[in-house]
């Protein structure tokens, strides 16, 4: 239409030019001969009339031509719409179907398509409601045995939206992509955790047979998954799998972990495996290196586990065996000497723990503070949030003028830190769980001291790491560092009591994850003047908190005969603390081997999991976190499913 209008305007503009030229010529003729004035005027008027008539006629012809062309185009468009090679539907978001083309009716003749359309329209409506409506529709859906890519868009109409959707059959493409994807190579590393310890303790005549049985189990397991297994060292194997068989390994939950445990030598000790499989990398060499890094994480979590590393996603399996204490004092002495050297080379020391700091975190911080002060270095503890049982301790600490400038806010620490400042992170190895991630990002010199299982988002750029999952607490590790410093460190009473309290808290008063080294550390602190009665008072709960815990325990439900689950539904800024205490208390009840308590913390849900049996609550909670990430990072329909599940949970 616009093009035709331009043609008409072009014709009219040319006519005006011709008339102007004729007028100029007639004027020139009249100047030379005045007798031509009257005839010229008459002729020019006739020309104007003729031009006007011809232009009108042309416009009528063009208008008629445009009408015919528009009608033809509309007719062609309608025919194309009806006879489109792709199934097409036009509907309102309220569910009212306006039009379905012939191909749509043929394609879905034997399928109840109405339910699919209802879900699609509901998803569109939900997108609009949540103010994240896209301009175009581009999503994938499974209908029957076929996969369709949805294309289209929607436009507002009064209170509803009209949506036009094309269904493009992508089944062959998806099958080809799946075939290509299934051929992707995964590279893995398998390590026998306690190979040296067991081999040294069994008779020589049993060693060949036992080693052969372990290797046969590993080779059989790899062959069952159509994989390749190669022995790299005495206790290490390299394996290669195709992606299509990884799902089978996952479904069986790495049963090789339990199969190897059944191969017990004569002294009844169990062999355990650490397995890391990765496809993160563009080349096989890169995948091998990421598998090595993933194996370090598994070993840092205590071994007897398997992990599959895909992109930024880590999926853990196993981890039910109780960690065995196998640390040596040699390592503690080496780390202690290295720590002293780094402190002496720094201008000042900042000590930071995890968010919602607890007594173990604070005790470890106090121990590092005393080492730094002994070496005549300025030191501060970065603290903002105050978690479990810290209020009484901090109040007592504040009454001592020697510690008046000890604690600083994260904002002040961020402004004071420089390239020569040493940042010591205690009781966590997670980047996003520290008191101040911004301070961590600014620090150039970092030391990590922790006893928790290594997380995938661990602090990678540390100059020195003292990471022992076999230790009861960070306070135990720091106590050993204090013992082995070259320059004698004299702990004050409150510092020794803080370290002792940290060990008490994480061991549940020396009943959980307690080894010989734990009691040695406690004995050393006792010699430093620990008042056990005063420490005990720091852990006392007030009557209000005790009543909350009692109510949570009172409504706990038992599942699988040994797992207790309860909820704390009150609006409470200390909900995470109350849930943690309640989860601990539930474990004091007979026959309960694991407990989970859910609470509300602002607009989030906090979960505290505890275990004293063979249930690895960390793996369970990590799986819950991955499930949330799976929904939020997926397609429109997946995100909408997550929103609907949240709405149901809220109700």
N, C-alpha and C positions, 0 to 999 in steps of 0.2 A: 504493500500500500504506500509506504513512504517513498519507495523508488518511483512509483507511477506519478505521484504528486510532483516529484522533482522533475520528471520528464515534461509534464504540463507547464511547470514554471519556466523550464528552459525554453520551450517553444514560444511562450508569451514574451520572454525577455528578448529573444531574437527578433520577433515581430516589431517590438518597440524600437529596436536599433534600426531596422529597415525603414520604418516610418520617419524616424529622426533624420536619416540620410536623405530620404525623398524630400522632406520639408526643407532641408538646407539647399538642395539643388533647385527647388522651385523658387526659393527666395533669391538665389543668385540669378536665375532667368528673369525674374521680375525686376531686378535692379537694372539689368541691361535693357529690358523692354517692358515698360509699364502696362502695355496692352495685355500682357500675360497674367496680370494679377487676378482678375476675376476667374478666368479658366483654371488657373492654378489652385485657387481656393476651392472651386467646385470639384476638381479632380481629387484634391487632398481629402475633402469631406467624403467623397465616394470611396476612396481608399480606406479611410478610417472605418466606414460602415462595413466594407467588405472584410476588413481584418477582424472586426468585432464579431461578424457573422461566422467567419471561418473558425475563429478561436472557440466560440460557443459550440460549434458543431464538433470540433476536435475534442473538447472537454466531455461532451455527451458520449462520443464514441469511446473515449478512454474510460469514462465512468462505467459504461456498459461492459467494456472489456474487463475492468477490475472486478465488477460484480460476478461475471462469469468465472474469472480466475479464482476469486475467493470461494465461490460455491464449489468449484472443482477441487480446490485445496482442502476445504472442509470435508468434502466427500471422500477424497483420498485419505485424509487423516483418520476419518471414521473407519474406513475400510482397513487401514493399517492397524488401528487400535483393536478392531475386532479380530483381525487375522494375524495379530502379532505372533512371531515364532516363540515368544516367551509368555508363560502364564502371567496374567496381569489382573490386578484387582484394585478397585477404587472403593474406599469406604470412609465412613466417619469414625472418629475415635470413640464414639459412644457405642460402637458395634454395628451400626446400620450399614449394610452393604449396598453400594450404589450400582456397581457394574462389575461383571466378571467376563473376561473374553473367552472365545471358543477354546483356545489352547489351555486355559486354566481349567475349564470344565473337563476337558479330555485328560489332562495330566493327573488330576486328583479325583477322577471318577470313582475309584475304588477305595478312597481314603476319606475318613471323616475329618475334613479340613477345617471345620468350624472351630474346633478347640484350638487349633494352631493359630487361626486368625484372631481369636479372642485374646490369646496370650500376647501376640504381636501388638495388637491395638492397646492392650493394657500396659505393655512396656513403653509404648510411645506416650501414652497418657502420663505414666509415671515420670518419664524424662521431662515432659513439659512442666509437671507439677514441681519437680526438683530444680527447675530453672537451669538445666544443662542440656536443653534441646539442641540437637545438631541440625544444620541446614539440610543435610542430605542423609538418607537412610542407607547404611552400608553394614549389614550384619549377616551372620551365618546361622542357618537353622537346619536341624535334621528332621526330615519328614519321611516316615516310613524307612526304607532302606537307602534313600537318596539324601544328598546334602545340597542345599540350595543357598545361593548368595542373594540376599535381598537388596535391591536397589530401588530408590525412589525418594520422594520428598513429600512434604505436607505444607498446607497453607491454611491460615485461619479463616473460619466462616462462622460469624456470629459468636456463639459460645462454644463451638466445637471446632475441630480441625478435620479437613478432608485429606486423606492420605492415599497416595498412589504408589503401589508396590509392584515391582517386577520380580519374578522368581526365576533366577538363572541357575540351571542345573550344573553344579560344580562337582558332581560325584567323581567323575574321571580325574579331574584335577586334584581333588582331595586324596584319591587313592594313589596317584602318582607321587604327590607330596609325602604321603604316609610311607610309601615304599622307599622313597629316597631318605626320609627321616629315620626309618627303622634300620637303615644300613649305616647310620652314624656310629662311629667307633667310641667306645668308652674304655679308658685305661685305668687299671686298678693296682693297688699295692696291698699286700697282705703281710702282716708281721705277727709272729708268735711273741706275745707280750713277755712271758716269763720263761723263755727257752733256756737261758743260761742257768737260772736258779734251779730248775727242775733237773736238767741234764747233769748238773754237778751232784745232785742228791740221789740219783738212782744208780743201781749197780751197772757196771760196764756191759755185762751180758744182756741187759734189757734195752740198752740204748739203741742199737741198730733196728730192732723190731719196732720199738716205739716210734722212732723217727720215720720208719717206713710206713707205719699206720697213719701218722699225721699227714705225710705227703700224699698217700693214696686217697685219703679223705678229701684233701684239697683238689687233687687232680680229677677225682670223680665228680666233685661238686662243679668244677669248671666245665667238664665235659657234658654234664647234664644240662647246663645252660648254653651249650654250643660255643663255649669260650676256649681261649688258649691260655695255658698256665705255664710259666717258666720260673725256675728257681734262680734267684739272683744271689742270695747269700744263705748262710745256714738257717737263719730264722726269717728270711724275707723272700717273698714271691711277687712276680709281676704277672698280671692277668689282663686279657683283652676280651671284650664282649661287644656284640652288636646291640643297638638300642632296643630292638624288638624283644630281646631276651632279658633285659634289665627288669621289665615289669614282672616277669615270672620270679626273678630273684627277690624283688620287693614283696610280692604276694606271699612268698614263703618266709619272709622276714629274716633272711640270711640264716637259714637253719644250720648252716655250717658252724655258726658260733656255738650252738648247743652240741653238735655232733663231735666237735673236737674236745669239748669238756668231758664227754663220756670216755675218752681215751685216757683214763687215769693210770699213772704209774703205781708202783707198789705202795708208795707212802701216801696215796690218796690225794695228792695235790692235783689241781686241775690246770690243764693248759687253757689259755684264753687267747683270742685273736683280736687284732685291730685291723680293720679293713677300710680302705678309702678308694672309691671309684669316682672318676671324674670325666666329664666331656667338655669342660670349660677351657676353650682354646681353639684357635683356628688350625693348628698343626698338632700332630701326635706328640711332638716334643713338649709343646705348651700344655697339653692335657696331662702328660706325665708329671710335669712340674706342679700343676695345680693339684694332682693326686697326692704328691709329696706334702704339699701344704695342708691338704685336708687330713692326711695321716697324722700330721703334727697336732691338729686340733683333736683328733680322736684320742691320741696318747695323752694330750693335755686334759682330757675329760675322764681319764682313769683307765682307758683301754677297755677290752671286752665289748667293743662296739663296732658298728659299721656305719659309714656315711656315704651318701651319694651326693656329689657336688655337680649341680647343673646351673650354669650361669651364676647368679648370686644366691641361689637356693641351696640349702643344706638339709638333707633328710637323714635323720639318725635312727638307727635300729640297735636293739640290745642294750647293753650297759646295766645288766642286773647284778653282776658280781660285785660283792663288797670290795672296795679298794684295799689292797694289802700294803702295809707300810714297808717301803723299800727305799727310803731316803737314806743318804749317808751324811754324816757330820762333815765330811770333807767338802761337799758342795756348799753347805751352810758357811763354812769358814772361808771358802774362796769368794762367795758372794759378799760376805761381810767385809772382806778386805777391799774388794772392788768398790763397794758402796762408800767406804771411807775415802778412797781415792777420788771418787767423783764429787763427794761433798767438799773435800779440801780444794778441788779445782774450781768450785763454783763460788759466786759472790754471795748467794743466799739460797735458802731452801724453802720450798713451798710443799706442803703435804696435803693431799686431797684424797678423799675416799669416794664412796658411791653416794648417790642421792638417797634421801631418807636414811641418813647415817644411823648405824646401830653401835652397840658397845664394842663389838669386835673391831669395827672400823675405827672407832675413837681410840681404843687401846693401842692398836697398831700405829696410829698416828702419833700418839704420845711417846711411844718407844723410839720412833724415827726422830721425833723432835729432840729427845734427850741425846741421841747420838750426834745430831747436828750441833747442839749447844756444847757438847763435850769437845767438839772440834772447833769451837769458837766461831760458829757461823750463825748468822741471823736466820731464824726459822719461824714459820707461821703455819697454822692449820687452816685450810680453806673450808668453811662450813656455813651453810645457809639453812638447809632443811635439818630438822632434828627428829630422828625416828625413835625407835623403841628404847625405853629406859634411859634416855639421855638427859632428861630434864633435871633429875636429882643430881646426877654427876656434874652437869654443867653449872648448876647452882653452887655446888661445893667448890668446883674449880674456880668460879668467879670470885669466891671469897678469899682466894690466895692471891696476893698482890704480885707474886712472882710470875703469874700467868695472865696478867691484866691485858697484855697486848698479843696474847697467843693466837686467838681466833680472829680471822678477818673474813669479810664478805667476798663472794666471788667477783663482784664488780671492782672492789679495791684491788684484789689480786691481779685482775686483768690489766689494770692501769699500771701496776708496779712491776710486773714480770718483764724481764729482758732476756737477751740471748745467753747471758751468763747465769741465769737462774735455773736451779735444778728442781724439777717437779717430780715428787715421789707419789705415785698412785698406789693406794693400799686397798685390799679387800674387794677388788673388782678388776676384770681385764676387758670390760666392754667399753667401747668408745662413747656410746650414748647413755651409759648408766652412771658416769662420773658426776660429781657435784656440779661441775661447770665444763661442758664440752667446749665452750669458747676458749677457756683457759688452756685446755689440753691442746687445742689447735694452735695456740700462740707459742706454746713451749717448744724449745729447741732441744732441751736435754731432759729425757724422761726415764724414770725407773718404775717398774711395775712389780709389786709384791702381792701375790694372791694365791688362794687355795681352792677356788671354785673351778669347776670344769670349764675348759676353754670354750668361749663362744665364737661363732663365725665372725662376729664384728669386733674381734679382739684388737687391742692397741698394737699396731704392727711396728711403729717406728721407735720402740723403746731401746735405749742404749744398754740397759741391763734389765733382765727379767728373772725374778725368783718366783717361779710358778710351780707349786707342789700340790697336786690334788689329793695326795695322801695325808696331808697335814689337816689337823682338826680345824684350824682357824688361821687368819692372818696374824693374830696376836701371838700364836705359837711360833710362826716363822720369824716375826720381828724379835721375839725373846731370844731365839737362837742367834740372830744377828748381833744382838746386844752382848750375848755371852762371848762371841768370837771376835769382837773388835780388838784391834791391836792396842789401841789406847783404852785403858780401863774406863768403863761407863758405870757411873753410880746413879741408879734410878732412885728418884724420890718415892716416898710412900704412895702418893696418889698415882704416880706413873706406873709403879709396879701393880697397884690395885686395878688400874684401868686395863692393863695387859691380862691380868688374872681374870678379870670380869669378862673380857673378850673371849678367852678360852672357855670359861664357864658357860657363856651364852651359846656358843656354837656347838658345844658338846652336850648341851642339855644337862649341865652339872655332872660332867664326866661320865656320861652313860652312852653317848652316841659318837661314833667315828673317833674313838679314843685309842691311841697307840702308846707304846712305851715312851716315845719322844714327847708325847703330850704331858705325861706325868713328870718327866724330867724337867720340862719347861716350867710346869707348875711348882715343882720343888725349888727350882732356882728363884722364882718370884717370891715364894714363901720365905726364903732366906733374906730377901730384900725388904721384908717388913710388911707383908700383906696382912691387913686386918680382914679376915674372912667374914666376920659378922657384918662389918660395914659394907662389904661387897654384896653380901646377901640382901641387905636392905635396898640396894640400888635396883634389884629385880622385883621388889614387891609391887603388886598392882593395887591401885586404890579400889575402894568398894564398888564404885560405879563401873569401872572396867571389868571387875570380877563378875558383876551381875550380867554385863553384856556377854561375856564369855560363857557364862552358865546358860543363858538363853539360847545362844548359838548351839551349844552342846545338846541342850534339851530338845531341839527340833531336828537334830541330825538324823539322816536316814542311812541305812546300811545297804550296800549293793555288793553282789558277789560274796556275801558273807564276811568280808574283811575290809571293805573300803567304806569309809564314812564320808558323807557329803552333807554340807549344811550351807546356809546363807545368812548374811547380815544385811538387812535391808534399811537400816537407819541412815539418815544423812549425817555423816561424821567425817571430819577432816582427818581423823586418825583411824579410818576404817581399815587401812592396810595393816596397821599395827594390831588392831583387835582381831582381824582375821588370822594373822600369823600366830598370835597367842592361842586362839581357839583351835587352830590346826595342830599346834603342839600339844595342847591339852587333850585332844581327841585320841592321840597316840598312847595316852596313859591308860586307856580303857582296854581290857583284855580282848583278844582276837581281832583287834583293828590293826592292820599293817600299813594302811595308807589313809590319808585324810585330805579333803579338799574343802576349803571354805571360800565362798564367793561374796564379795561386798561391793557397794557403790562408793566410788571415789570421784566426786564431782560428776562429770558426764561420762565417766569411764567405769568399766567393771574390773575390779582387782581380784585375783585368785591366788590363794596361798595353798601350796601343796606340800605335804610332808609324808615321809615314809620311813619305816624301820624294817621292812621286809624286802622281798626281791622285786618290788615294783619301782621302776624308775620314773618318778613323777616329773622329772625335768623333761624327758622325752615326750610325755603326754602334754605338758604345757607348751612345749615348742610346737607340737603338732597343731594345737589350737590356734597359736599365733600364725602359723603358716596358712591355716584354713582361712583366716580373716584376710591375709594378704592375697590369697588366691582369688577371693571374690572381688576385692577392691581393685585389683590390677587387671581384671579380665574384661570380657566384652560387656556390652550394654545389658544383655539379658542376665549375665552373671552378677553384675552389680545390682541390678534390680532384684534378683533373688536374695542377695545379701540384705538389701533394704527391707524386703518383705519379712525375712527371718527376724530382723531386729524389731520390726513392728510387732510381730507375734510374741517375741520375748518380752517386749515392753508391756503388752496386754496381760 
